[in-house]
Each structure stands twice: as structure tokens, then as C-alpha cells.
Amino acid sequence: MTGGAGGLGLLFADYFNQTAGTKVILVGRSELNASQKGRLRKLSSTAYEQCDITDLGSVTALMKKIKNEYGRIDGIIHSAGVTRDSLMIHKTAAEVRDVFSAKVKGAKNIDLATKNENLDFTVYFSSLAGIFGNTGQSDYASANLWLDHFASHREMERLRGKRTVKTVSINWPLWKEGGMQISTEHEKYMAHHFGLWPMLTADGLRAFDTLLNSNFNQGIVIYGDPEKLGIEKGSSLLQKEVAKETPVSQADDHLYEASIEYIGTLIAGTLKIPVAKLQKDIPFEEFGIDSTIVVRLTNLLEEKLGKVSRTVFFECQTLGELVSHFLKTHRNELMKLTGSATTVDHKKVAFTDQVKNIQSTASDKAVDQRTETPEKELPESLILSEEIAIIGLSGKYPDAKNLDEFWENLKSGKDSIREIPEDRWKISDFYDPVKGKEGKTYSKWGGFMKDIDLFDPLFFNISPREAEIMDPQERLFLQTVWETMEDAGYTKTKLQGKVNETSGMSGQVGVYVGVMYEEYQLFGAEETAKGNPTALLGNPSGIANRVSYFFNFHGPSMAVDTMCSSSLTAIHMACKDLQSGEIEMAVAGGVNLSLHQNKFLILSEGGFASSKGRCESFGEGGEGYVPGEGVGAVLLKPLSRAVADGDRIYGVIKGTAVNHGGKTNGYTVPNPKAQTAVIKAAMKKAGIQPEDFSYIEAHGTGTSLGDPIELTGLKNAFESDAKQFCSVGSVKSNIGHCESAAGISGLTKVLLQMKHRQLVPSLHSEVLNPNIDFENSPFRVQQSLEEWSTQDNKARIAGISSFGAGGSNAHIIIQEYVSPQPENRNVFGPAIIVLSAKNTNRLREKVSDLKDFVEKNTEINLYDLAYTLQTGRDALEERLAFLAESKADLILQLNNYLNHNLEELLTGNVRKDDSGFMLEGKAGKAYLESALQERESESLMKLWIKGAVIDWDLLYQDDKPSIIGLPSYPFAKESYWFAKKEEDPVKHTIQVQPIKQVRDEQKLHPLLHAYKN
């Protein structure tokens, strides 16, 4: 028995020893350890021979030695095997050779060395990995599958008279004892999701005995809960006839299109809109369907179709979804009403009844010897986790309404800290420079964003009244997520992705947002105390749930509060769900606003705030932090998927880790050992060494205690004798401590540095903290702007730390992604430029933003720009389309629109204009495909202006341009804030615009349809 030094070798030796007269020779490559020798001594009829079975000469010599000593060989079990787990893209040739050698070369050598022997049997110990496959074990799965086929080959050779021995290959599951092992957590996962259990020794030996005495050359052993495995106890797996459900649009296009027309006509009549406006993939909410209309429509459909679910309009949000639903529940009725006929595709799903089910009499475990491949797949995350790509990025920070401005501020070393703005609260009522005064704060500085009251509620189908009571953090994060999606080139439709086979739902996108303070509701309590009853929202969960609701996401949706590590922890959780396969993409980030003086009072009372108005990260004299505001988000996706889909990749998350500091000398005192541990854990997951780092974005709050502790934790994690090879800095020195958005602000800084390949200065560190010995550490504080170079031109790798005041620690490791050089494309002719917005004002601002962008970015590719506008932006109501021969022509046409010169431009509004045509059915589809194939630009633009849905990708075939970063949507800037009982003497900018001041349509209050004297 090869692989004899392993656990299964000794188990089977003990089993064979129970048959009197049996001699067992265990064969292994390695020398036995003391424990193995002890067990071997208890087996009187068992010997151990050391042999490299990958060497034919050694195997031949061993067979000769055994025959000389024992006279003959009756049977062989080939159980040898090794694993070298890693994703296929990381596999090395050496790893694959190791795995294949043990299984494949070993089996071949044994076959050659014994081909003339008169054996009773040869058994190959294969694995279920050869049947199911397993991410991270592509080589191991392939080697086992090869064994299965080799067993069939040997059986054919036996039938031809070239071999005399019976050969059987057994695909084993995991054994409880012996063999390769998995963790307890993986055992629970396998049992819960797949019904698979680690096999008990007695049951495995019974299965071996049954298969050895059967007539089959392959047996697949399935062990676990028969119900979850889909195996009926005591029955054979007979041929069954199953009705195969086929997607409706594929099964019968005619019935589907006829039903779209029929039901669409009913609904359009009720809504009193042209049926052409009711396209099958536009949400019903866009047509003003409310609860009253839902009741009316449900009753109407019930009259035509019979009993209809009262929640059908809540389950189905578009005409297409509604028709698909009714084709499943009321198919016959629709066939009669539309005069269509269709068939259900019945197909036979055959299971070969090769051998009876082997049932364990002791428990409900099942073993199946069929050679048909089981349909259920093992989870992809059992062995390894995939790296995660960052494909979208957006944010706003003090003095930076977008990331271009943020980068310029970082690059120039700008300090964005200032005194508390007058439109927040009166400093004089709360500030006193003397520490310790009750009801006073000794800090009056912060990193504040402008216009936090501005919002565009109608864009998100939110009423103005609801916008006023919403937490501004919820509003800001919602707009930021939209900008992130646009940055990645993903529309709401593209984000829906494929329908999940398990849940039956699309939109498998998770939302994870770090949030710490909910201060807006404090104003409600204050106003109520003044006699102005005011109820304001302040639910952290609403920040995430609002995003999932608007985008129709069905993945996890959660707010994460681990204090200052919230947003980095949110990203960690998103990565785990992506790696487990639970979701396809994830939005992660954080938001933080300083809305109420209560925060400053708390920070001053606890001694956390700086009395100087600066975050002096790693600088001398640091004695506290300055609160900062910020909002940021990233769009995440498994790296392999992102590369395959051609996504624009900012960087790669190689490893993440979180932990807690446990008990320390005080609740807010950091634990350097825990910080060391979390960094080491992330490094281990990432598979990198300390010398691979060239930058650390530190937590670096600028406190006398926190900074030295953090550097101690970093130094101990690195354990490197090399000096000052890694730069360290903190964005808090620029914008303050963004608290729950600190992690996303640090990540954004790192990604921008990677994009521009520059390291920016960390401020207020001209004189370093004397309590930190930088000279004898791997770190140096980045004090100036310089090129980000690496030793031997290695990939740039950075670590990002966030440590919560209560002890929650997080660390993420990012590596730059170097995109392959784009190939020369054969795109030719004028580019089709399409722009859209909610209304004319928004479209004019969008055109102006694009014009400014093109003028500043002269290197931009015209076709990349056009492709991004076509496929990476949602097509909204107000539309503009034109052709551009060059970038100069593009700027000219944009100027023409801004100057109301529309001669060469196409404009329209799909809600207000009469389309004058209906592009539907097979004829309409054929016309559209022809226009795309022939690149009829004018026709395509006219169709799009009138509301046609165009698959622009078909224009480019194999020469597809790239998604690039373009200006995001220009949201309306309208103030939404709670109504105060009485105004302060100082004029506030954060207030609801009085209706009496409205005088024209351009400034029309959102609650009104028109203004009349």
C-alpha cells in the first residue's frame, strides 16, 4: 500500500491484519516518525518500506524485494498523494509536478512494474475532488480524475489479455480519521450546506469491502445525510423523468412577447400612458404607481387571469418581471388570452443504476457507486480565498468635493482643518480654552465638508419631506455610491448580474458601510424641547439599506460600528462574503459627519481632542486628534472575475484581518500585541513578507500614547532587521480623524498614490515624536512629495491600519494592479456621444463638466470616452446625442449645446416626447441588430433619443474600448434640513428654502408643480 506513512495506511493495515495470514507492506517516501513506528510495532504482520514511487527503478526494485521475501504479491492499493493548494493563476510548474507525480507517475510506475504479475486486485484511492472539482486544488482534482480513467484503461487492457488484475478506483470523501483533514468550521459548513460528513472508519472499510467485491471499476462514495444528498434510503438511483424549466423568453419568444403586449396594454390603460412608454425593464415606480393603483391593477389582472397574488406588484417591479411571473403561474390563461400556443420541454435526466446503494446500518449515511457526476458542487472557499479587485472609487472630504481635488490637496500638503463653521453651531456658547470646564470644549477645530445639507431627493425617488428628516449621512452615502458605480462603469441594470441559482434573485451585491455617530436626531429632541415637535431619523442600518433598496441589491446590507475601525472592518466583511461566493460584488465604505456639538463635548471630556487644532501624526507634541468629516465607497469584485470582465482595477486587496485588543490598562488604551497580531494575520493571508511593503498608511491619530504603541505593533509585526525601507504616513494630518470613515479615507489615499505613483507628505511631523525610535525600525515618516519607487521595481504594496477606541483592530493589504498594455484597436469613424440626465438643467451641467474634463485631460481616448458614456452610464430622461470626429470636434459640439446651437445635435426627453414608433417584437429586434451591425450611427442615435434600449457592446465586437474615469452625475444642489422653531441671529446656509421666495420654474420648490400669484 503506497502512501503507507499516512493515516489511511495504518488504518487499512490494521483492517487487513484481522485476516489471518495476511502480510501487509506499507510503502512511503519518508522515514517514519516515533509515533508511526509505535503504531507499526503493534501490527505484527505489517512492515514498512521506504521508496520513491515516482522513480520506476525504485518501484521495480521494491517489487523484486517483496517477491524474494514473501514469494508473491496478491494486491496493491495506491494511496499516495500530496496537495499544493493555491488558485490556478498562482500555480507553479513545480507544484503541479509534485501533485501529479505522486498520483500519476506513481500509478504508471506500479503498472509497469507489475504488468506481468498475477494479482488479485489493484485499487486506486482517488478523491471526490476528481468528481466535483475544488477551487485551489485544480491539479489535485485533475490527478485524481486521471486515476479514475486509468482504472478504466487497465480494465480494458485486462479484457484484451494484456493485464490479469482487477482494477477499481474509489473516489473517497473526507475520512474522520486518517487521510487529509479539514477544520471543524469547514466540517460544519459541509454538513449544513451539502449534507456531507467526515466518514467514520468502520463505514469506510465497509464501503471498501463492498466495492472490492463488486464488478465495477469505479466507485464514488458519498457519506452524509441522505435527505440533503437527495438519496432515498434503501433505494436504487433509477431513471426519472423530470420537467425541465426553461427560461420563458427562451422557451417561447412568441408567447412572451404576446404577453408583454397584452399585460402592458392593460397596465398602460390604467395608468393613462402610451403603451410604448411602458418598456419591459423600466421599474413601475417611474410611472407613479402607488398603493391605490396597485389595488386597481391587481383587481384588473384578477378579472382576466383568475386568482392573482395580492403582493404581485411588490414581487415584480417591471413589466418583464411581471410577465415572467404570470407565465409560470397563469401560463394557460395567457395562452388563451393571447391566442398563443407553447410547449413545456420535458427531458429525461438519467441516473445510471450501476450498483445498489450501500447504506450504513448504524446511521443514515449513504454511499453511491455510480459513475455519473453529482450535480451539487463543493463550496469554492474550502481551501483558499481569492484576492479582491477594487474596480470603483468615490468620495468627498474636507476641501474636496471629489477625488481629483482630494489628490491635489494631498499632493500639495494642504491642511484642511479649520474652526467650526458658523452654520454648524455657535462656538462662543461652548468653547473655552481651559480644559476641564463642565459643558465646555477646549477644541474648536475640525475637518468639515461644505454643503452637507444639499441633496437631490427626486433623483432617488425620495420625497422632499422624507429628505428633510433623513440623516444627512444617509443622503451623502447614497450619492457617493452612485458616483462609485459610475466610476466603475456599472449601470443599475448591469449591477443586477445573473440570477442566483439558490435564491432565484439577481443583484447579488452586498452593502457594508461604517458609521459611528447618529447625531442628526439630537436636533429633533432639542426642537421638541423648544415646543417644536420634530422627529428626525438616525438609524445606521438605513444608510446601507437605502442603497440596497434603491439599486435593488439582494446581498447582505449592513451598517458596521467598530468605532474608528468601522469602514475598514466593513471592507473586511465585504471581502469575506465575496471570497465565500455568497455575493458577486460588494459596495463598502464609510461616512462620518460632525453635526452636533455633543461630539466635541464628549471628546473634550475624555481628553481625546487636540487643543492645537492639528492631528500631529508621529510628530512631537501630539496630544489629541481633530475630528474630520468624510464619505467614501469602493466597488469590490473577485480579481479573476474583474480581469475576465475587463474592469478598470485601482488595486488588489491581498489580505484583510480584524481582531480585538481584549483587556488592557484602560478601555481606550490600545494593545500593541493585538495590533501586531492583526497585521501578521493579514500578511499571512496575503502571502507576503515585510520587505515587500513600501508604504504603510497608519492609524496615526497624533496622540502621545497611540502613535508609539502603533509603531511598536508595526515593528514587531515586521520582525525585520532592515532599516527604514518602508514609508509611513497618515491622512489624518491633512483632514482630521474621520472616525467611522477613517479607513476608507486611508484606503483612498493609498489608491490615489498608487495611481499617480507618488507618495504624499504626512503633515506636522517636521520634528518627530521622540518616543518613537524610527532610525532603528523599518519605517520612516513620509515628509515630502516624492516618486513611489520600489526595490528591483517590485509591485507597490501598502498596508492600511484602523484601530477603534474600544479595541477593535483592522488591517488591509493592497497591491497595485498593472494593467496590460491595450492593443491597437480597429475602431474607426466618428464616435457616438450620448449624454443624459433627469432634466435640462442637470444635462447642461453634465455637458459643462465633461467639456472641462476633456480640456484638462488632453491624453484621453475619444472612443474610450464614448464607450464609457454608452455602457457605463444609466440612460435617463433628458438626452443628447451627436457624432464627434475628434476631441476638438467633441469640445466644439459640447460648446454648441451650451450655447443653444442644436443644429448638429439630437435632443429629446423620453418621458415628455411622443416616440411616434414602437420598437418591439422580432421585427424591431432585427432592425436594431441590423443598425448595430452596419454601424448606422444616425439611426442608433435617433433610436436612443426616443428611448430605445441599445446594446452598445455590439458596435465593437472584438475591438472593445476601455471604461475610463469621467465626471460623475451632477446632482441637484437643494438644501434639505429640519425646520427650526426660530432662526439664530447668524444667517444659516443649512435651511429649507422658503416657498415664498420661489419666483420661477428654474427655482421651483420640489413640493410644487407650478408657482402662481
C-alpha positions, -999 to 999 in steps of 0.1 A, spaced: 0 0 0 16 33 -12 11 64 10 15 39 38 30 65 62 -3 84 62 -33 79 84 -52 57 60 -22 34 56 -22 24 92 -60 22 93 -60 -3 64 -30 -22 78 -50 -28 110 -80 -39 89 -60 -63 68 -43 -77 99 -77 -90 110 -75 -117 83 -52 -144 94 -21 -150 73 -22 -116 56 12 -98 52 10 -60 47 38 -39 33 33 -2 37 53 19 13 62 56 18 86 82 7 95 95 41 111 79 72 85 70 99 84 92 130 83 79 165 45 78 167 42 60 135 68 35 145 50 29 177 17 21 159 35 -1 134 50 -22 162 15 -31 173 8 -46 139 26 -79 139 21 -88 103 30 -53 89 63 -40 76 73 -5 62 94 0 31 108 34 22 106 40 -16 101 69 -40 73 56 -62 79 84 -88 111 66 -97 105 34 -119 138 18 -109 130 21 -72 95 7 -77 108 -22 -97 135 -30 -71 109 -29 -43 86 -54 -61 115 -77 -66 125 -74 -29 89 -82 -18 87 -113 -40 120 -125 -28 110 -122 8 73 -132 7 71 -152 -26 43 -133 -43 21 -101 -43 -17 -106 -41 -29 -70 -42 -19 -33 -44 -35 -2 -30 -22 31 -45 -30 57 -18 -1 81 -22 -9 118 -28 1 153 -19 -16 187 -22 -2 221 -30 -32 243 -26 -34 276 -44 -55 293 -71 -47 282 -107 -33 316 -116 -8 312 -88 2 276 -95 38 270 -103 51 242 -126 69 227 -96 37 225 -75 18 208 -103 47 183 -109 47 174 -71 9 167 -71 9 148 -104 40 128 -97 25 111 -66 -7 101 -82 0 98 -119 37 88 -121 33 66 -91 4 47 -107 22 44 -141 53 30 -124 33 5 -104 15 -6 -135 48 -11 -154 65 -29 -125 36 -54 -121 22 -58 -156 33 -94 -157 22 -103 -121 -9 -124 -115 -25 -101 -89 -60 -104 -74 -66 -67 -74 -52 -31 -78 -72 -3 -60 -66 34 -66 -75 57 -38 -90 87 -56 -109 116 -42 -143 133 -47 -122 163 -59 -118 144 -91 -156 144 -95 -167 177 -80 -135 197 -87 -123 221 -60 -111 257 -62 -74 258 -51 -69 221 -60 -71 221 -97 -40 200 -100 -51 176 -73 -86 172 -88 -71 166 -123 -47 140 -109 -75 121 -92 -97 122 -123 -67 108 -143 -66 79 -118 -103 71 -124 -97 70 -162 -65 50 -158 -85 24 -138 -109 21 -168 -79 19 -192 -64 -10 -171 -98 -28 -172 -98 -26 -210 -62 -39 -210 -74 -68 -189 -102 -76 -214 -76 -76 -242 -55 -100 -222 -27 -75 -215 -34 -74 -177 -46 -101 -154 -56 -80 -124 -90 -64 -115 -87 -26 -111 -110 -3 -92 -108 34 -84 -126 47 -54 -134 84 -50 -133 88 -13 -149 116 7 -131 130 38 -123 105 65 -130 113 101 -96 96 110 -67 93 86 -64 109 52 -64 147 45 -82 167 71 -102 200 72 -111 223 101 -141 220 123 -156 251 107 -153 235 73 -169 203 86 -199 223 99 -201 242 65 -201 209 46 -227 193 68 -250 224 68 -249 233 31 -243 199 14 -252 172 39 -217 158 37 -200 144 69 -164 131 75 -167 93 72 -163 70 101 -136 44 97 -160 14 101 -183 27 74 -153 35 51 -139 0 55 -174 -15 48 -176 5 16 -141 -6 6 -151 -43 11 -183 -38 -10 -166 -22 -39 -137 -46 -39 -162 -75 -43 -183 -57 -69 -180 -58 -107 -173 -21 -111 -141 -3 -119 -150 29 -102 -170 37 -70 -180 72 -58 -185 72 -20 -209 98 -7 -213 100 30 -238 121 50 -274 130 53 -295 111 27 -322 138 26 -298 166 19 -278 144 -6 -310 136 -24 -306 98 -19 -336 77 -8 -325 53 19 -326 17 7 -334 26 -29 -316 25 -62 -310 56 -83 -333 48 -111 -340 67 -143 -365 95 -137 -384 119 -160 -382 155 -149 -399 186 -164 -371 209 -172 -380 245 -165 -365 267 -192 -363 305 -191 -396 317 -205 -381 340 -231 -360 311 -244 -388 285 -243 -413 305 -263 -405 340 -275 -438 344 -292 -459 338 -260 -436 361 -240 -438 390 -265 -475 385 -269 -480 385 -231 -458 417 -228 -481 434 -253 -513 421 -236 -505 429 -200 -486 461 -210 -518 473 -227 -539 467 -196 -515 485 -173 -509 514 -197 -546 519 -200 -550 521 -162 -521 545 -159 -533 565 -189 -499 565 -206 -490 554 -241 -482 517 -241 -449 525 -259 -437 542 -227 -442 511 -207 -409 493 -215 -404 459 -200 -374 467 -179 -383 501 -166 -394 500 -129 -431 506 -122 -422 533 -97 -411 555 -126 -447 557 -137 -461 568 -103 -477 535 -93 -488 538 -57 -507 515 -34 -541 527 -47 -531 519 -83 -516 486 -72 -550 475 -59 -567 486 -91 -542 468 -113 -543 437 -92 -581 436 -94 -580 441 -132 -555 413 -137 -575 390 -115 -605 396 -137 -585 385 -168 -563 358 -153 -581 344 -123 -567 344 -88 -537 367 -85 -514 372 -56 -521 405 -38 -484 411 -35 -475 405 -71 -466 442 -78 -443 441 -48 -426 410 -60 -424 421 -96 -410 456 -102 -410 457 -140 -433 446 -168 -408 420 -178 -407 405 -144 -445 406 -141 -450 387 -174 -423 361 -165 -441 356 -132 -475 351 -148 -460 327 -175 -452 305 -145 -484 309 -126 -510 316 -153 -495 302 -184 -526 285 -198 -547 316 -192 -522 338 -211 -521 313 -240 -559 316 -244 -559 354 -240 -531 360 -265 -540 332 -289 -506 316 -285 -495 280 -280 -464 267 -264 -449 236 -250 -430 226 -219 -397 209 -226 -397 176 -209 -363 160 -207 -351 128 -191 -324 132 -165 -308 97 -163 -290 83 -134 -272 50 -141 -282 23 -117 -248 8 -116 -249 -7 -82 -272 -7 -52 -269 19 -26 -247 9 3 -264 20 35 -248 22 69 -270 2 93 -256 22 122 -266 56 109 -282 73 79 -250 76 58 -251 68 21 -225 55 -3 -231 57 -41 -211 38 -66 -224 55 -97 -200 70 -122 -224 98 -132 -211 131 -119 -232 145 -90 -246 179 -97 -240 196 -64 -207 214 -62 -184 218 -33 -180 253 -20 -153 273 -37 -139 286 -4 -130 254 13 -93 257 6 -83 292 -4 -96 328 -7 -93 348 -38 -78 382 -40 -103 411 -44 -102 438 -70 -112 474 -63 -130 485 -95 -148 516 -84 -139 545 -61 -155 578 -50 -155 601 -20 -157 636 -6 -135 650 21 -128 685 37 -119 710 9 -125 683 -17 -159 677 -34 -143 649 -55 -112 627 -56 -93 649 -81 -95 678 -56 -86 654 -28 -54 643 -46 -44 679 -53 -48 687 -16 -27 656 -6 0 663 -31 4 699 -21 4 691 16 -28 711 23 -40 712 59 -78 713 56 -85 718 93 -104 750 103 -125 764 131 -161 751 134 -181 769 107 -208 793 118 -235 774 100 -230 744 124 -233 759 158 -221 789 178 -186 783 190 -189 810 217 -216 791 235 -194 760 240 -157 769 236 -133 776 264 -95 771 260 -92 760 296 -95 722 299 -119 706 323 -147 731 324 -181 715 326 -203 719 295 -174 734 276 -150 721 249 -114 732 247 -113 722 210 -129 743 182 -114 728 151 -122 701 127 -121 689 91 -155 700 78 -171 693 44 -192 720 27 -228 717 16 -237 687 37 -273 698 36 -275 697 -2 -292 667 -18 -311 656 -49 -340 636 -35 -361 633 -67 -332 616 -84 -336 588 -59 -374 589 -58 -374 603 -23 -399 629 -13 -387 663 -1 -403 658 33 -386 624 37 -353 640 26 -356 667 54 -359 641 82 -332 617 68 -298 616 84 -275 636 61 -250 608 64 -276 585 46 -281 610 18 -244 616 13 -235 579 12 -263 572 -13 -250 598 -37 -214 586 -32 -224 550 -40 -240 562 -73 -208 580 -81 -188 549 -73 -209 528 -97 -204 554 -124 -167 554 -118 -166 516 -123 -188 519 -154 -217 500 -140 -254 509 -146 -282 498 -124 -291 471 -150 -255 458 -153 -253 455 -115 -282 430 -114 -259 404 -130 -271 368 -132 -299 352 -113 -286 333 -83 -294 296 -86 -301 292 -49 -321 323 -41 -336 328 -76 -328 365 -73 -305 388 -92 -285 417 -78 -262 396 -56 -244 427 -44 -236 433 -7 -236 467 10 -213 474 40 -209 508 55 -190 520 85 -209 545 106 -203 557 142 -223 588 151 -261 594 147 -263 630 158 -290 644 135 -317 630 157 -304 651 186 -317 682 169 -352 666 170 -350 662 207 -339 698 211 -366 712 188 -392 692 207 -380 706 240 -385 741 225 -421 734 217 -415 725 181 -422 687 179 -397 673 155 -389 636 147 -357 630 128 -343 597 116 -310 584 129 -308 547 121 -274 534 110 -289 505 92 -308 529 70 -276 541 54 -269 506 40 -304 496 34 -313 528 15 -285 518 -10 -297 482 -14 -333 494 -18 -326 520 -45 -302 497 -65 -324 466 -60 -295 447 -44 -302 413 -27 -269 407 -9 -262 414 28 -269 450 37 -254 462 70 -241 492 89 -209 484 108 -198 502 140 -165 493 155 -158 529 162 -127 542 144 -121 510 125 -157 508 112 -151 514 75 -120 491 73 -139 464 91 -168 469 66 -144 463 38 -130 432 55 -166 418 59 -173 425 22 -141 406 11 -151 376 32 -185 374 16 -170 378 -19 -145 350 -12 -172 327 2 -192 331 -31 -222 345 -12 -222 376 -34 -208 386 -68 -199 422 -59 -198 445 -29 -201 482 -20 -181 490 11 -171 523 27 -179 547 55 -194 581 63 -189 605 91 -202 639 99 -199 662 129 -234 677 131 -238 684 167 -216 700 194 -222 669 216 -193 651 199 -169 679 208 -181 679 244 -175 641 247 -141 643 231 -130 671 254 -144 654 285 -124 623 276 -92 642 267 -92 628 232 -94 662 213 -64 683 203 -61 717 219 -40 729 189 -63 722 160 -40 697 144 -35 659 140 2 657 146 7 622 134 41 609 145 51 645 154 65 659 186 39 673 209 9 654 196 -17 653 223 -50 645 207 -69 644 174 -92 667 155 -125 653 142 -128 651 104 -157 645 81 -157 623 51 -176 599 29 -162 573 6 -170 540 -11 -154 513 -32 -169 487 -55 -153 453 -50 -152 421 -71 -132 389 -72 -100 396 -91 -104 368 -116 -139 380 -125 -127 416 -127 -99 407 -151 -122 385 -172 -149 412 -174 -123 439 -184 -130 461 -154 -107 491 -145 -88 480 -114 -74 505 -89 -57 480 -68 -59 444 -53 -68 436 -18 -44 407 -10 -53 402 27 -76 415 54 -78 408 91 -97 420 122 -93 413 159 -98 428 193 -73 440 219 -90 423 248 -83 435 283 -58 464 286 -49 490 311 -79 510 301 -109 507 278 -94 532 253 -58 520 257 -45 502 226 -29 467 228 3 466 207 3 428 208 -32 427 192 -21 452 166 9 431 158 -13 400 156 -39 416 132 -11 428 109 6 394 109 -27 377 101 -33 400 71 3 393 59 -2 356 62 -34 357 42 -17 379 16 13 356 14 38 385 16 70 393 36 77 425 55 103 436 29 75 435 2 59 466 18 70 501 7 43 521 24 20 519 55 -10 542 59 -10 542 96 -39 549 120 -17 578 133 -41 599 153 -13 621 167 -18 611 203 11 608 227 1 572 236 -14 559 204 14 567 180 42 550 199 20 519 205 11 517 169 48 518 157 57 492 183 30 469 169 42 475 133 78 469 142 70 436 160 48 425 131 76 431 106 104 415 126 129 428 101 165 439 107 164 462 76 162 499 84 138 525 71 128 508 39 91 514 43 74 549 44 47 556 68 21 584 69 -14 593 79 -41 612 60 -54 624 94 -27 650 94 -45 666 63 -82 662 70 -85 652 107 -97 619 121 -127 608 100 -136 582 127 -160 558 111 -147 569 76 -111 568 87 -104 535 70 -119 544 36 -101 578 36 -68 560 42 -76 534 15 -85 562 -9 -52 580 -2 -33 547 -9 -51 540 -41 -45 576 -54 -8 573 -45 -7 540 -65 -25 556 -94 -1 585 -96 30 565 -83 38 592 -58 40 594 -20 25 625 -5 37 642 27 24 635 61 20 668 78 31 682 112 59 657 115 89 680 108 101 672 144 94 635 150 79 621 182 109 615 204 92 584 220 95 566 187 128 552 175 124 555 137 161 551 130 162 516 143 130 505 127 119 495 92 99 528 90 104 564 80 78 591 81 70 604 46 76 641 50 77 653 13 62 646 -21 83 621 -40 81 593 -65 69 560 -51 98 538 -62 104 502 -51 134 480 -49 140 460 -81 109 476 -95 87 453 -74 49 458 -73 39 486 -49 24 471 -17 8 491 11 -8 482 45 -36 502 60 -44 502 97 -75 513 116 -78 509 154 -111 515 172 -110 532 206 -127 503 222 -101 478 209 -114 467 175 -85 465 151 -84 461 113 -56 459 87 -58 456 50 -30 449 25 -32 465 -10 -11 457 -41 -11 479 -72 -25 463 -103 -6 468 -135 -30 467 -164 -18 450 -196 -10 474 -224 -41 480 -245 -39 465 -280 -42 487 -311 -79 488 -318 -95 489 -352 -123 513 -341 -129 538 -368 -153 565 -379 -169 592 -357 -176 584 -321 -212 583 -310 -215 606 -279 -246 601 -257 -253 620 -225 -284 620 -204 -298 635 -171 -330 639 -152 -338 673 -167 -323 700 -189 -305 718 -160 -288 687 -149 -279 678 -185 -264 713 -191 -242 709 -160 -232 674 -171 -222 687 -205 -202 716 -189 -184 691 -166 -175 669 -195 -162 698 -216 -139 710 -187 -127 674 -182 -117 669 -218 -100 702 -220 -79 693 -189 -72 657 -199 -58 660 -234 -45 624 -235 -79 609 -232 -90 584 -259 -122 595 -277 -135 560 -282 -129 551 -245 -149 582 -236 -177 574 -259 -178 537 -248 -179 547 -211 -208 571 -218 -227 544 -238 -223 514 -215 -212 529 -181 -239 555 -175 -276 550 -169 -298 563 -197 -320 590 -180 -349 610 -193 -333 642 -208 -310 631 -237 -284 645 -260 -266 626 -288 -241 636 -315 -211 624 -336 -176 635 -328 -147 631 -353 -120 641 -328 -116 656 -293 -116 691 -308 -149 682 -325 -162 668 -292 -154 701 -274 -170 721 -302 -203 701 -301 -204 704 -263 -200 741 -266 -227 742 -292 -251 726 -268 -242 750 -240 -247 779 -265 -281 765 -276 -268 758 -311 -285 725 -317 -283 721 -355 -260 691 -355 -273 677 -322 -301 653 -313 -320 661 -281 -352 648 -265 -369 637 -234 -382 601 -233 -409 609 -208 -423 641 -224 -418 635 -262 -441 613 -282 -418 585 -296 -440 580 -327 -430 544 -330 -428 511 -312 -396 491 -314 -408 457 -303 -411 421 -314 -388 402 -337 -390 428 -364 -379 456 -341 -352 434 -327 -339 426 -362 -339 463 -371 -319 472 -341 -294 444 -347 -290 455 -383 -284 491 -373 -257 480 -349 -241 456 -373 -240 482 -401 -229 509 -376 -257 532 -387 -248 559 -363 -276 584 -371 -303 557 -368 -288 544 -335 -287 579 -320 -323 586 -331 -335 554 -315 -317 561 -283 -330 596 -281 -365 582 -283 -359 557 -255 -347 525 -273 -325 502 -252 -293 496 -272 -266 471 -265 -237 493 -274 -212 465 -269 -224 450 -303 -208 480 -320 -173 470 -311 -172 432 -315 -136 421 -306 -122 457 -305 -139 468 -274 -127 501 -259 -120 506 -222 -141 520 -193 -124 552 -181 -130 577 -153 -153 605 -163 -171 632 -142 -199 618 -122 -235 628 -123 -242 665 -113 -268 661 -86 -292 690 -80 -279 711 -51 -310 717 -29 -310 723 8 -329 698 30 -328 704 67 -353 702 96 -375 732 102 -363 752 132 -386 769 156 -367 802 155 -337 812 134 -304 821 150 -292 857 146 -265 844 123 -278 835 89 -276 798 83 -270 782 49 -285 749 62 -322 756 60 -352 748 39 -357 773 10 -389 793 19 -416 788 -6 -425 825 -8 -390 832 -23 -397 810 -53 -405 830 -84 -398 809 -115 -397 774 -129 -359 773 -126 -362 776 -88 -394 756 -84 -397 741 -49 -399 703 -52 -432 701 -34 -449 723 -61 -459 717 -97 -461 754 -106 -459 788 -90 -488 813 -95 -495 846 -79 
